[in-house]
């Protein structure tokens, strides 16, 4: 289902290694998959044990996250990631960034400015999101 996505933009990220570049590429692909509400792509880019925590402390499993994208509960129109930092620890990547989401959740337009932390895990050579936690920035109401 396509919700008329506009764009994904990742600013301020520098990959010093091939692994860091691969993590950034996976982040971009996941953001695009969220814009397109593509269950197959989201499944391929996330771990089965995904814990997706929203800025209101609501936590979703991978299946719940995908269902919310498909039923219109969560609709992304644009995603802009800024100040992305990637720290590698073996097959784990710790990622921090600021995210600006333009949304149309439950039929209501919205804008969220969040600080996001993510844990990506390399499984069978591919980077997949394992954990995402967000909090509102001081400028977000």
PyMOL commands that set and color helices and strands:
alter all, ss='L'
color gray80, all
select helices_A, chain A and resi 18-36+39-45+62-70
alter helices_A, ss='H'
color red, helices_A
select strands_A, chain A and resi 7-10+46-53+59-60+76-89+92-105+108-123+126-136
alter strands_A, ss='S'
color yellow, strands_A
deselect
rebuild
show_as cartoon
